[in-house]
């Protein structure tokens, strides 16, 4: 047998061994904790009518603001090669100004302060 056939048979044997081991090795012992649904840190056994946290919403908005800002700033060095780079930089400055205003609004609303 040549080398390629040997490697193929070896990889097939390893694959079968690993698939068989992954089927038989896990210890399946269901308990109350494993059978309950996972709800991102919320208690799944409590009431589903809890109010949504405003701080969590403000942090999500902050993430979106910075995400948009990074998505805008990353291609800016290539904007120099466009036919009218001044127009591109003007629009980018307008969008960055709006994002900065959004950040200051969130700051004034207390979205960046975690201590009560």
N, C-alpha and C positions, 0 to 999 in steps of 0.2 A: 504494500500500500504506500501511496505517496504521502507527503506531509499534509496536504490539504484535506484528504480523506480522514486522516487521523485526527486533525483538529475538529473537523465536523462531527465525527463520532464522539469525541471527548466533550464538545459543547452540548450535544444532544443528551449525553448521559448526565452531565451536570444539571441541565435544565429539568430533566425528568426527576432527578433526585431532589432538587430544590422545590419543585412543584409538589411532590409527594410529601416532603417534610413540612411545607407550609400548610398542607391540608391536615396533617395529623398532629403537629406539635402544639398549636395554640390550646391553652387551657380555657375552655368555655365554661365559666361558672357565673351564670347570670345572677345579679342581685338587684336591689332597689335602685342603687346609684347608676348601674350600667343600663338598666331598662328605661330610665327616665330620659326624656328628650333634652338635648343641650340647647339652651336659648341664649347664648352669648353673655353669660354672666348673670342673667336674671334667674330668679328662683322659679323653676317650672311648676312647682306645687302651689305657688301662691296665686293671688288674684291676677287675672289678665287685664284688669281695668286700672292699672296703676298709671299715674300721669307721666308723660315723657319729660325727661330732664332737659331744661332749657340750656344748661351748661354744656351738655353733650351736643346739642344742636349747634351752639356757638363754636365749639371746638371743630365740629365737622365743617362749618362754614369757613373757619380759619384755615383748615387744611385745603379746602377748595381754592381759597384765595392764593395761597402760596403755590399750590400746584399749577394754577393758571399763570402765575407770574414766572415760574421756572419754565413752563412750556413756551412762554413768549420770549424770554430772555435768551434761551439756548440758541435759536437760529439767528440772533441779531448780528453776529460777526459776518454772516454771509449776506446780510442785507446791503452791505457796501457794494456788492457786485451787481445790484439791480440797476435798471435804467434811471430811476428816480429815488435814490436812497434817502433824501431829505423827507419825502412824503412818508416813507416807511418808518423812519425814526419819529416823525411827528405822530403818526397813529399809535406807535408803540408807547410813546410818552403819554398820550391821552389814556390808553388802557392802563398803564402803570399808575397814573394819577387816580383813576377810578378804583383800582385795587387798593391803593394806599388809603383812599377815603373809606373804603369798606373795612380796612384794618383798624383805622382810627375809630370808626363807629363801634366795632366790636370791642375795642379797648374801653371806650366810654360806657358801654353797656355792662362791663364787668366780666366779659368772657375770658379774660386772661388771668383773673384772680380766682384761685382755688380755695383760699382760706376764707372762712366766714367771719 
